[in-house]
């Protein structure tokens, strides 16, 4: 199964995941940094900067 993004809501009928450990947070941040660097390289040269995605809150 593919890894889910943080912005993806949990599947219906499942509870939220446990909080991430410091190691998981470091790996997640590193992965996001690599993705943003790659996106920047793919859009260079360009007049507009890369805009990070801001996820919406999951309805409760």
Backbone atoms as SQL, in Angstrom:
CREATE TABLE atoms (id INTEGER PRIMARY KEY, chain TEXT, resi INTEGER, resn TEXT, atom TEXT, x REAL, y REAL, z REAL);
INSERT INTO atoms VALUES
  (1, 'A', 1, 'UNK', 'N', 0.850, -1.184, 0.000),
  (2, 'A', 1, 'UNK', 'CA', 0.000, 0.000, 0.000),
  (3, 'A', 1, 'UNK', 'C', 0.888, 1.236, 0.000),
  (4, 'A', 2, 'UNK', 'N', 0.536, 2.244, -0.765),
  (5, 'A', 2, 'UNK', 'CA', 1.312, 3.469, -0.850),
  (6, 'A', 2, 'UNK', 'C', 1.221, 4.254, 0.451),
  (7, 'A', 3, 'UNK', 'N', 2.307, 4.958, 0.739),
  (8, 'A', 3, 'UNK', 'CA', 2.320, 5.778, 1.946),
  (9, 'A', 3, 'UNK', 'C', 1.399, 6.977, 1.750),
  (10, 'A', 4, 'UNK', 'N', 0.671, 7.317, 2.795),
  (11, 'A', 4, 'UNK', 'CA', -0.279, 8.421, 2.717),
  (12, 'A', 4, 'UNK', 'C', 0.404, 9.737, 3.062),
  (13, 'A', 5, 'UNK', 'N', -0.066, 10.823, 2.484),
  (14, 'A', 5, 'UNK', 'CA', 0.406, 12.153, 2.843),
  (15, 'A', 5, 'UNK', 'C', -0.301, 12.607, 4.114),
  (16, 'A', 6, 'UNK', 'N', 0.322, 13.545, 4.824),
  (17, 'A', 6, 'UNK', 'CA', -0.307, 14.076, 6.036),
  (18, 'A', 6, 'UNK', 'C', -1.633, 14.751, 5.715),
  (19, 'A', 7, 'UNK', 'N', -1.748, 15.314, 4.525),
  (20, 'A', 7, 'UNK', 'CA', -2.961, 16.053, 4.168),
  (21, 'A', 7, 'UNK', 'C', -4.147, 15.143, 3.853),
  (22, 'A', 8, 'UNK', 'N', -3.870, 13.857, 3.622),
  (23, 'A', 8, 'UNK', 'CA', -4.947, 12.917, 3.307),
  (24, 'A', 8, 'UNK', 'C', -5.765, 12.604, 4.560),
  (25, 'A', 9, 'UNK', 'N', -7.091, 12.720, 4.479),
  (26, 'A', 9, 'UNK', 'CA', -7.911, 12.355, 5.640),
  (27, 'A', 9, 'UNK', 'C', -7.869, 10.843, 5.850),
  (28, 'A', 10, 'UNK', 'N', -8.084, 10.396, 7.096),
  (29, 'A', 10, 'UNK', 'CA', -8.075, 8.951, 7.330),
  (30, 'A', 10, 'UNK', 'C', -9.263, 8.294, 6.636),
  (31, 'A', 11, 'UNK', 'N', -9.136, 7.025, 6.270),
  (32, 'A', 11, 'UNK', 'CA', -10.254, 6.325, 5.637),
  (33, 'A', 11, 'UNK', 'C', -11.461, 6.280, 6.573),
  (34, 'A', 12, 'UNK', 'N', -12.671, 6.233, 6.029),
  (35, 'A', 12, 'UNK', 'CA', -13.865, 6.174, 6.881),
  (36, 'A', 12, 'UNK', 'C', -13.813, 4.965, 7.818),
  (37, 'A', 13, 'UNK', 'N', -14.249, 5.169, 9.052),
  (38, 'A', 13, 'UNK', 'CA', -14.304, 4.092, 10.017),
  (39, 'A', 13, 'UNK', 'C', -12.997, 3.797, 10.720),
  (40, 'A', 14, 'UNK', 'N', -11.949, 4.620, 10.491),
  (41, 'A', 14, 'UNK', 'CA', -10.684, 4.407, 11.188),
  (42, 'A', 14, 'UNK', 'C', -10.427, 5.581, 12.114),
  (43, 'A', 15, 'UNK', 'N', -9.652, 5.321, 13.149),
  (44, 'A', 15, 'UNK', 'CA', -9.304, 6.394, 14.075),
  (45, 'A', 15, 'UNK', 'C', -8.048, 7.090, 13.576),
  (46, 'A', 16, 'UNK', 'N', -7.758, 8.200, 14.181),
  (47, 'A', 16, 'UNK', 'CA', -6.555, 8.937, 13.808),
  (48, 'A', 16, 'UNK', 'C', -5.325, 8.151, 14.238),
  (49, 'A', 17, 'UNK', 'N', -4.222, 8.380, 13.534),
  (50, 'A', 17, 'UNK', 'CA', -2.982, 7.689, 13.843),
  (51, 'A', 17, 'UNK', 'C', -2.372, 8.254, 15.128),
  (52, 'A', 18, 'UNK', 'N', -1.536, 7.461, 15.754),
  (53, 'A', 18, 'UNK', 'CA', -0.826, 7.906, 16.951),
  (54, 'A', 18, 'UNK', 'C', 0.136, 9.027, 16.567),
  (55, 'A', 19, 'UNK', 'N', 0.450, 9.914, 17.512),
  (56, 'A', 19, 'UNK', 'CA', 1.412, 10.989, 17.201),
  (57, 'A', 19, 'UNK', 'C', 2.748, 10.400, 16.742),
  (58, 'A', 20, 'UNK', 'N', 3.399, 11.095, 15.845),
  (59, 'A', 20, 'UNK', 'CA', 4.668, 10.623, 15.296),
  (60, 'A', 20, 'UNK', 'C', 5.780, 10.753, 16.340),
  (61, 'A', 21, 'UNK', 'N', 6.722, 9.827, 16.270),
  (62, 'A', 21, 'UNK', 'CA', 7.889, 9.895, 17.146),
  (63, 'A', 21, 'UNK', 'C', 8.844, 10.952, 16.587),
  (64, 'A', 22, 'UNK', 'N', 9.807, 11.426, 17.397),
  (65, 'A', 22, 'UNK', 'CA', 10.764, 12.414, 16.872),
  (66, 'A', 22, 'UNK', 'C', 11.504, 11.913, 15.627),
  (67, 'A', 23, 'UNK', 'N', 11.841, 10.620, 15.581),
  (68, 'A', 23, 'UNK', 'CA', 12.518, 10.076, 14.397),
  (69, 'A', 23, 'UNK', 'C', 11.634, 10.117, 13.168),
  (70, 'A', 24, 'UNK', 'N', 10.352, 9.781, 13.337),
  (71, 'A', 24, 'UNK', 'CA', 9.410, 9.830, 12.223),
  (72, 'A', 24, 'UNK', 'C', 9.221, 11.266, 11.746),
  (73, 'A', 25, 'UNK', 'N', 9.161, 12.204, 12.670),
  (74, 'A', 25, 'UNK', 'CA', 9.012, 13.623, 12.291),
  (75, 'A', 25, 'UNK', 'C', 10.224, 14.095, 11.494),
  (76, 'A', 26, 'UNK', 'N', 11.437, 13.700, 11.924),
  (77, 'A', 26, 'UNK', 'CA', 12.658, 14.081, 11.188),
  (78, 'A', 26, 'UNK', 'C', 12.631, 13.521, 9.778),
  (79, 'A', 27, 'UNK', 'N', 12.244, 12.229, 9.624),
  (80, 'A', 27, 'UNK', 'CA', 12.179, 11.618, 8.288),
  (81, 'A', 27, 'UNK', 'C', 11.115, 12.292, 7.431),
  (82, 'A', 28, 'UNK', 'N', 9.955, 12.609, 8.025),
  (83, 'A', 28, 'UNK', 'CA', 8.884, 13.279, 7.285),
  (84, 'A', 28, 'UNK', 'C', 9.350, 14.646, 6.808),
  (85, 'A', 29, 'UNK', 'N', 9.988, 15.408, 7.709),
  (86, 'A', 29, 'UNK', 'CA', 10.467, 16.752, 7.356),
  (87, 'A', 29, 'UNK', 'C', 11.522, 16.664, 6.248),
  (88, 'A', 30, 'UNK', 'N', 12.436, 15.693, 6.358),
  (89, 'A', 30, 'UNK', 'CA', 13.474, 15.523, 5.343),
  (90, 'A', 30, 'UNK', 'C', 12.845, 15.184, 3.987),
  (91, 'A', 31, 'UNK', 'N', 11.839, 14.296, 3.996),
  (92, 'A', 31, 'UNK', 'CA', 11.141, 13.919, 2.760),
  (93, 'A', 31, 'UNK', 'C', 10.444, 15.139, 2.146),
  (94, 'A', 32, 'UNK', 'N', 9.784, 15.944, 2.976),
  (95, 'A', 32, 'UNK', 'CA', 9.112, 17.150, 2.468),
  (96, 'A', 32, 'UNK', 'C', 10.127, 18.139, 1.904),
  (97, 'A', 33, 'UNK', 'N', 11.279, 18.278, 2.575),
  (98, 'A', 33, 'UNK', 'CA', 12.320, 19.176, 2.075),
  (99, 'A', 33, 'UNK', 'C', 12.831, 18.719, 0.710),
  (100, 'A', 34, 'UNK', 'N', 13.053, 17.407, 0.566),
  (101, 'A', 34, 'UNK', 'CA', 13.517, 16.885, -0.723),
  (102, 'A', 34, 'UNK', 'C', 12.480, 17.127, -1.818),
  (103, 'A', 35, 'UNK', 'N', 11.202, 16.909, -1.498),
  (104, 'A', 35, 'UNK', 'CA', 10.140, 17.144, -2.484),
  (105, 'A', 35, 'UNK', 'C', 10.083, 18.607, -2.895),
  (106, 'A', 36, 'UNK', 'N', 10.217, 19.509, -1.928),
  (107, 'A', 36, 'UNK', 'CA', 10.168, 20.930, -2.263),
  (108, 'A', 36, 'UNK', 'C', 11.385, 21.344, -3.086),
  (109, 'A', 37, 'UNK', 'N', 12.564, 20.813, -2.741),
  (110, 'A', 37, 'UNK', 'CA', 13.760, 21.109, -3.532),
  (111, 'A', 37, 'UNK', 'C', 13.600, 20.621, -4.968),
  (112, 'A', 38, 'UNK', 'N', 13.044, 19.420, -5.142),
  (113, 'A', 38, 'UNK', 'CA', 12.829, 18.885, -6.483),
  (114, 'A', 38, 'UNK', 'C', 11.832, 19.743, -7.262),
  (115, 'A', 39, 'UNK', 'N', 10.763, 20.164, -6.602),
  (116, 'A', 39, 'UNK', 'CA', 9.773, 21.012, -7.269),
  (117, 'A', 39, 'UNK', 'C', 10.394, 22.338, -7.697),
  (118, 'A', 40, 'UNK', 'N', 11.251, 22.884, -6.852),
  (119, 'A', 40, 'UNK', 'CA', 11.912, 24.142, -7.194),
  (120, 'A', 40, 'UNK', 'C', 12.828, 23.953, -8.405),
  (121, 'A', 41, 'UNK', 'N', 13.587, 22.864, -8.423),
  (122, 'A', 41, 'UNK', 'CA', 14.478, 22.603, -9.550),
  (123, 'A', 41, 'UNK', 'C', 13.695, 22.427, -10.853),
  (124, 'A', 42, 'UNK', 'N', 12.533, 21.782, -10.778),
  (125, 'A', 42, 'UNK', 'CA', 11.729, 21.543, -11.979),
  (126, 'A', 42, 'UNK', 'C', 11.078, 22.817, -12.510),
  (127, 'A', 43, 'UNK', 'N', 10.912, 23.824, -11.669),
  (128, 'A', 43, 'UNK', 'CA', 10.265, 25.055, -12.120),
  (129, 'A', 43, 'UNK', 'C', 11.266, 26.166, -12.422),
  (130, 'A', 44, 'UNK', 'N', 12.555, 25.907, -12.232),
  (131, 'A', 44, 'UNK', 'CA', 13.559, 26.946, -12.455),
  (132, 'A', 44, 'UNK', 'C', 13.933, 27.013, -13.923),
  (133, 'A', 45, 'UNK', 'N', 14.132, 28.128, -14.522),
  (134, 'A', 45, 'UNK', 'CA', 13.857, 29.464, -14.003),
  (135, 'A', 45, 'UNK', 'C', 12.389, 29.827, -14.178),
  (136, 'A', 46, 'UNK', 'N', 11.888, 30.508, -13.222),
  (137, 'A', 46, 'UNK', 'CA', 10.488, 30.938, -13.267),
  (138, 'A', 46, 'UNK', 'C', 10.360, 32.240, -12.483),
  (139, 'A', 47, 'UNK', 'N', 9.306, 32.969, -12.751),
  (140, 'A', 47, 'UNK', 'CA', 9.128, 34.247, -12.072),
  (141, 'A', 47, 'UNK', 'C', 8.399, 34.098, -10.741),
  (142, 'A', 48, 'UNK', 'N', 7.665, 32.999, -10.556),
  (143, 'A', 48, 'UNK', 'CA', 6.902, 32.818, -9.321),
  (144, 'A', 48, 'UNK', 'C', 7.554, 31.764, -8.435),
  (145, 'A', 49, 'UNK', 'N', 7.597, 32.008, -7.121),
  (146, 'A', 49, 'UNK', 'CA', 8.174, 31.010, -6.221),
  (147, 'A', 49, 'UNK', 'C', 7.249, 29.807, -6.046),
  (148, 'A', 50, 'UNK', 'N', 7.795, 28.701, -5.550),
  (149, 'A', 50, 'UNK', 'CA', 7.011, 27.503, -5.263),
  (150, 'A', 50, 'UNK', 'C', 6.099, 27.791, -4.086),
  (151, 'A', 51, 'UNK', 'N', 4.840, 27.408, -4.199),
  (152, 'A', 51, 'UNK', 'CA', 3.882, 27.638, -3.126),
  (153, 'A', 51, 'UNK', 'C', 3.631, 26.324, -2.393),
  (154, 'A', 52, 'UNK', 'N', 3.949, 26.262, -1.082),
  (155, 'A', 52, 'UNK', 'CA', 3.701, 25.010, -0.351),
  (156, 'A', 52, 'UNK', 'C', 2.208, 24.778, -0.165),
  (157, 'A', 53, 'UNK', 'N', 1.801, 23.510, -0.151),
  (158, 'A', 53, 'UNK', 'CA', 0.400, 23.149, 0.027),
  (159, 'A', 53, 'UNK', 'C', 0.023, 23.301, 1.491),
  (160, 'A', 54, 'UNK', 'N', -1.108, 23.939, 1.759),
  (161, 'A', 54, 'UNK', 'CA', -1.605, 24.073, 3.122),
  (162, 'A', 54, 'UNK', 'C', -2.863, 23.212, 3.223),
  (163, 'A', 55, 'UNK', 'N', -2.776, 22.091, 3.963),
  (164, 'A', 55, 'UNK', 'CA', -3.923, 21.176, 4.034),
  (165, 'A', 55, 'UNK', 'C', -5.081, 21.751, 4.844),
  (166, 'A', 56, 'UNK', 'N', -6.266, 21.369, 4.464),
  (167, 'A', 56, 'UNK', 'CA', -7.468, 21.763, 5.221),
  (168, 'A', 56, 'UNK', 'C', -7.639, 20.830, 6.395),
  (169, 'A', 57, 'UNK', 'N', -8.334, 21.284, 7.418),
  (170, 'A', 57, 'UNK', 'CA', -8.596, 20.436, 8.576),
  (171, 'A', 57, 'UNK', 'C', -9.612, 19.358, 8.205),
  (172, 'A', 58, 'UNK', 'N', -9.452, 18.189, 8.812),
  (173, 'A', 58, 'UNK', 'CA', -10.369, 17.085, 8.593),
  (174, 'A', 58, 'UNK', 'C', -11.630, 17.342, 9.412),
  (175, 'A', 59, 'UNK', 'N', -12.819, 17.281, 8.785),
  (176, 'A', 59, 'UNK', 'CA', -14.046, 17.493, 9.550),
  (177, 'A', 59, 'UNK', 'C', -14.197, 16.404, 10.614),
  (178, 'A', 60, 'UNK', 'N', -14.652, 16.812, 11.759),
  (179, 'A', 60, 'UNK', 'CA', -14.804, 15.837, 12.848),
  (180, 'A', 60, 'UNK', 'C', -16.237, 15.425, 13.024);
